[in-house]
């Protein structure tokens, strides 16, 4: 009986703590592989893929010291607002900071494309900008839901 109580006193806290996850953890993925998987399903016209060293081309407000690795693809001609970015940050807090920049980037894109190519606004109106664990993600493509499904599937492990 005493052994049962001892085991129970050890197991109950462990069981309770295992259910306390906020769901924000993510598997460790290669951002380039995630972007390539999205592009295989939702290609970007004249798309070019770039990495961490070129993040300033995507948005020069991203603090590179917060970024461990990154990959993004966007329309090279600028004619379309299409873009997908997977940014692995140094911490979840850093991902939150990068997320703020990505949201501002989306807002700027909406303002720009509203008059430039209004037929493409559906990509921006349905865009996905979010973080999961140490990752900050930006999605504005022809099928944003499909792209998010692909990335989230990889982040789930």
C-alpha positions in Angstrom: 0.0 0.0 0.0 2.8 2.4 0.9 4.6 1.6 -2.4 1.4 2.4 -4.4 1.0 5.8 -2.6 4.7 6.5 -3.4 4.3 5.6 -7.0 1.1 7.6 -7.3 2.7 10.6 -5.6 5.5 10.5 -8.3 3.3 9.8 -11.3 0.4 12.2 -10.7 2.6 15.4 -11.0 4.3 14.0 -14.0 1.0 13.2 -15.7 -0.4 16.6 -14.9 2.7 18.4 -16.1 2.7 16.5 -19.4 -0.7 18.1 -20.2 0.5 21.7 -19.6 2.1 22.3 -23.0 0.8 25.4 -24.7 1.1 23.6 -28.1 3.6 26.2 -29.3 6.5 23.8 -29.6 7.6 22.7 -33.0 9.7 20.1 -34.6 13.1 21.1 -35.8 12.8 21.6 -39.5 14.9 23.0 -42.4 13.2 26.2 -43.5 14.4 25.6 -47.1 12.7 22.2 -47.2 9.5 23.6 -45.9 9.5 26.4 -48.5 10.2 23.9 -51.3 7.3 21.7 -50.1 5.0 24.7 -50.3 6.3 25.7 -53.7 5.7 22.2 -55.0 2.0 22.7 -54.3 1.5 26.4 -54.7 4.2 27.8 -57.2 5.1 31.4 -57.2 5.3 33.1 -60.7 9.0 34.1 -61.3 9.8 32.8 -57.9 13.2 33.1 -56.4 14.3 31.4 -53.2 16.7 33.1 -50.8 18.0 32.4 -47.3 19.0 34.1 -44.1 21.8 36.1 -45.7 19.3 37.9 -47.9 16.5 38.5 -45.4 17.0 42.2 -45.8 15.6 41.8 -49.4 12.4 40.4 -47.9 12.2 43.0 -45.2 15.1 45.0 -43.9 13.5 45.5 -40.5 14.2 41.8 -39.5 17.0 41.7 -36.9 19.4 39.0 -38.3 20.7 38.4 -34.8 17.4 36.9 -33.9 17.5 34.4 -36.8 19.2 31.0 -36.8 18.2 30.1 -40.4 15.6 31.1 -42.9 14.2 30.5 -46.3 11.8 32.5 -48.4 10.5 32.7 -51.9 8.8 35.6 -53.6 7.9 36.9 -57.0 11.2 38.2 -58.4 9.5 40.7 -60.7 7.4 42.3 -58.0 4.3 42.0 -60.2 2.6 39.7 -57.7 2.4 39.8 -53.9 3.2 36.0 -53.6 5.7 35.1 -50.8 6.3 32.4 -48.4 8.9 32.6 -45.6 9.9 30.2 -42.9 12.2 31.8 -40.3 13.8 29.7 -37.6 14.6 32.1 -34.7 17.0 31.8 -31.8 14.0 31.5 -29.4 10.3 31.7 -29.2 10.6 35.2 -27.9 12.8 36.1 -30.9 10.1 34.5 -33.2 7.6 36.9 -31.6 9.7 39.9 -32.4 10.2 38.7 -36.0 6.4 38.0 -36.2 5.8 41.7 -35.5 8.0 42.7 -38.4 6.2 40.1 -40.7 2.8 41.5 -39.7 4.0 45.0 -40.6 5.4 43.7 -43.9 1.9 42.2 -44.7 0.2 45.5 -43.9 2.6 47.4 -46.2 2.0 44.8 -49.0 -1.7 45.2 -48.7 -1.4 49.0 -49.0 0.9 48.6 -52.0 -1.0 46.0 -54.0 -4.5 47.4 -53.2 -4.1 49.8 -56.2 -1.2 48.1 -58.0 -2.8 44.7 -58.6 -6.2 44.6 -56.9 -7.0 41.2 -58.5 -4.2 39.7 -56.4 -5.5 41.0 -53.0 -7.1 37.7 -52.1 -3.6 36.3 -51.5 -2.9 39.1 -49.0 -6.4 39.2 -47.4 -6.1 35.4 -46.7 -2.4 35.6 -45.8 -1.1 33.6 -42.8 1.4 35.3 -40.5 2.1 33.4 -37.3 4.7 31.8 -35.1 5.1 28.3 -33.7 7.9 27.6 -31.2 11.0 29.2 -32.6 9.6 29.7 -36.1 8.0 32.8 -37.6 6.0 32.1 -40.8 4.7 34.4 -43.6 2.4 33.0 -46.2 0.8 34.9 -49.1 0.2 32.6 -52.0 -2.6 31.4 -54.2 -3.7 28.8 -51.6 -2.7 30.0 -48.2 -4.6 27.3 -46.3 -2.8 24.5 -48.3 0.6 26.2 -47.7 -0.1 26.5 -43.9 -1.2 22.9 -43.8 2.2 21.9 -45.4 4.3 23.9 -43.1 2.3 23.0 -40.0 2.6 19.3 -40.9 6.3 19.6 -41.0 6.4 21.6 -37.7 4.3 18.9 -36.0 7.1 16.5 -36.6 
